[in-house]
Amino acid sequence: MASGPSKRTYLSLLEASDSFPYNVTPAEAYYQLFLPNDDQPHGYLLPETVQKMPWTPHFHISHDQPRSVTVLDSSGGQDTPGAVNAAFQELVDTCIEQDLFHIIDGKHSEPFAIVSANIPVHVERFAAALFGITCRGAYITAYTRSADDGSLKLWIPRRAAHLYTGAGLLDGTVAGGIKAGASPLETVVREADEEASLPEALVRARVRPAGAVTYVGVTGLDFPGEKGLVVPLVNYVHDLELPSDVVPEPNDDEVERFYCMTVGEVQDALLNGEFKADSAVVLVDFFIRHGIITADNEEDFVEINMRLHRRLPFRLP
């Protein structure tokens, strides 16, 4: 694997993903997103996003501090979820038609639930970061054990060169965004087949839920779309020990190939910056859970653990 310009630390890998400042007062810097009959915010929007967005009469924009964007209930309480979903869809449709935002990439995408809401509402996945809502993903880290000494070897894919984010970088074994109405388990079962040709029965029998990592990112200079977007994230993590005769194989156009890498090789690649940022976070968490990164060999151990489980700014289900 090619080395990056300089060695990183595990803490710096987390800081690259958990990049939203801890000392910012969000109500002063952003517009807060509100839903009908709910006094809790559900997202942070950049002022430039608010200025550029082709708002419809189904939204109320307040430019007075604290600034806000509120979705209105055009149903008069008869079907609030339907009214909110229709308002978001009309807005995203217009953004696509007018090609207003790079992050949407001129394409429709699956619905992402606004998980902080008390009602079942959603917005298209590609547009979610524009509204700063909490996004959810699910990961599998698949590994096998050496017959000689029982040491771990991890199955690591390389992302295809055409992907919007992380093109050509190393990744978690299986990963995907959680669609509205889907569960983390159903997501990884589906993605394991689509990305790694792993049979559903095998995955369901062997996959083990292993918690979640939470952090708040801000899209930076290396992001191809709009910069400065706030992205709170929950990534549900799963472990999958595979028999030695099971080899993941690409089953769609998102994965170029899989490598079977030793722990040391994965650590070197992480610290050389060869992994997609959110996958690096998941692997650091995996190494802690499996006793590879410990308080005895990592001086930033406590800080790393705190950064893996940040308190998010919005309600969680």
N, C-alpha and C positions, 0 to 999 in steps of 0.2 A: 504494500500500500504506500502511496506517496505521502510524504510528510508535509504538513502545513508550514507556514512561516515561523511559528514559534509554538512551544509547548503550552498547553492550557492546564488548568487545574479542574478538578471536579466541581469546585465551587464556582469557578468562572463559567462552566458549562450551564449551571443552573441560573446564574445571573443573566446569561444571554437569553434565556427563555422567560424567567421571572423578572422582566425588565421594567415593569411599571413602578415608578418611584414610590417609596413608602411615605415620603414627606409632602406629597401633593394633596391639596384640598380639591377633590374632584368637582364639587359644585362651583368652584371658581374658574376652573380651567375648561370644563366641558359643558355641553348641554346634556341634561339627564332625560332618559326616555321613560315615560309614564304610560300606563295602560288605564282603561276606564275603571273608575271606582276602586282605585288602588293608590295609596299614598306612598308606596315604596318604589324607588327607581329600579329599572330593569336593564339599563345600559348607559354607556357614555358615548356621546357623539362629538367629534371634532367640530369646532366652529366652521371650518372650511367645508366639511361635509354638509352641514346644515345649510350653508349658503348655496351650495351646488345642487342639492337635492331638489327634484321637481315636485315639491309638496302638493298634495291634493287637498280639497276641502275636508277630508277625513282626518286631518291632522291639525292640531293647534300648536303654533310656535310662539314661545314667549322669549323675547330677547332681554328681558329684565332679570337681574340677578335674584335668585339662582335661575339660570337659563334652563329652559325645558322644551321638550317635544312630547306632546301628548296625543295618543291615538284616541279619536272620538268614536263613540258607539252610535253608528248611524241606524242601528236597529231599535233604538229607544229602549234597550233592555230586553227585547224579545229574543235576540240571538247575538249576544255580545261576542262570543268566540268567532262566530261566522263573520261578523262585521269587522273585527280586528284583522282576521286573516285576509279578508277581501281588500282591506285598506293597504296592508303590506304588499299583497300580490299586485294590485294596480300600480303601486309605486315602483316595485321592482321591474314590472313589465315595461314601464316607461323608461326606466334607467337602461334597460337592455335595448329597447328600440332606439334610444338616442345615444347609446354607447357612451354613457357619462362617466363610468367608473372602471378603471383598469381591473380592479379586483374581481369584478363580476365576469370579466373576460367575454362579454357578449353572449353568455350562455345561461340557460336555466339550469337549476340544480335542485337536489332533493330538499324537502323541508327540514329545518332544524327547529326543534321545540324551544320556545322561550321558557326555560325550565324554572325560572324564578316566578313565573306567573301563577296565579291561583286558578286560571282557566286554561283550557287546552288551545294555545295559540302558537303560531310558528311563523318563520320567515325563511326564505330560500338560503341555503347554506353559503353560497358564494357572497351573498349580501350581508350575512350576519355580522361580520366584523365592522361594517359601516355603522351599525347601530350599537356596537360595543356590548352585545349580550353575551352571556355565559355560553360557551360552546362545550360539547362533550364528545370525547372519542374513546375508543377501546383498543387495547393492545394485547397481543400475545408475544411473549418471549419464548421461543421454542429452543430446546436444547436436548442434547443426548449425553450419555456418560461413556467415557472411555472404558473398554473392557479390561484394560491393563491396570489402571489405578483408580478408576471411578471419577476422574476429573471431568469437569464440564466442558462441552464444546457447544457453542451457540450457532444457530442458523441465522445468518445475517444476509438480507437482500441488498442489492444495489438498485436504486430507483432509476427508472427510465429517463433518458435525456430530454424527453419532450414534456415532462410534468411541470406544472405551474410553479410549484415550490419544491425546493430540495432536489432539483434535477441532478441526476448522476451521483448523489450522495448515498452513503450507507443508511440503513433504516432498521426499525424494529422488524421482527420476523413477519408479523401481520398487524396491520393497523387500519382503522377506518373511523370516520365520523359516525355518530349515532343518529340515525334518522328519527324524526318525530314518530312516536309510537313504538319504537324499537327498544330493546333492552341491550345492555352491554354484552351479555352472553350471545344473544341472537346475532349481534353485530360481528363478533369475532368468529362465530361459526360460519357466517356468510363470507366474510373476508378471507378466512382460511382457505376456503374452496376457491374463491376468485383469484387470490394473489399467490397461493402456495400449493394448490392442488391437493390439499389435505382433506380426506373424506370426513363428512359430517359425523358419522358414527365414531370415528377415532377421536375427533376433537371433543365431542360431547363426553366421551368416556374418560378422557385424560386431562382436559383443561382444568386448571385450578384458579379460581378468583383469588387475587392477592392484594386487594385494596385499591387505592386511588391516589394519584398525585394531583395537586392543585397549585396553580400559579396564575399570575396575571402578566401577559405579554404586551408588548407594544411593537407594532411592525416597524422594522428598522431599514437601514440603507440596503441591506441584502435582500429585502423583500421586493418582488417585482411590481407589486401594486402600490396603492396609496400608503404613505408613511405616517406613522404616529397613531394608527388605529389601536384602540384598546381591545385586547382579546383575553377575557378571563376564561380559564380552561380547567375542565375536569377530565382527566384521562384515567379510565378504569384499566387496571393492569391484571394480566393473567399469565400464569406459567403453564408451559406444556412440555412435559418430558416425552420425547419421541423414542420409539424403538430404534435400534441402530440401523435397521434395514429400511426405515422410512426416510425418504429424501424429498424435501420440499422442491417443487418445480413451478416456474412461472405459469400462470393460467390466464393472464390477461396482459395488457400492454403497459402495465404500471411498473413491472419488475423486470430488470434486465437479466439478472441471474442471482443465485444464492451461493454463499460461501459457508463452509463449516469451519468456524474460527475458534481457536482456544481463547480462554479468558484473557491471557496476556495480549493476544493479538487484538481483541476487542478493546482492551484498555488503551493500547497504543493508538488505535484508530480514533478512539474518543478524544484523547488528549492531543491528537494531531488535527482535530477539527474535521474529521471525515464523515461525521454523522449529521443527519438532519437534526435540528436543534431539539425538537420535542422528543425525538427518539433517544437522544442522548440523556435526557432527563429520566426516561423510563428505564434505561439501562443502568444508570447510577442507582436508582431505586432497587432494581433487581440485584445488583451487586451488594447492596447493604443487606437486603433480606436473606441473601445466601452466604453472608459472612465473609465476603471478599473485600469489601470496604468496611473497616471497623474503626472503633475509637483508638485502637492501638497503632494503626498504620495511616490514619488520615487526621491531620491536625484540625481540619475544618469540619469534623464529623457532626458536631451538634448544629452548627449553622447550616450545613447541607440538609440535615433532617428537617429543620424548620422551613427551609426554602422549598422542600418537596411537598409541604402541606400548608400552603398559605391560606389564610382566611380570605375568602372571596368577597367582593363588595356587594353582591346581590344574594337574595334568598336562594336557598337550594331546596330541591324537592324532598 
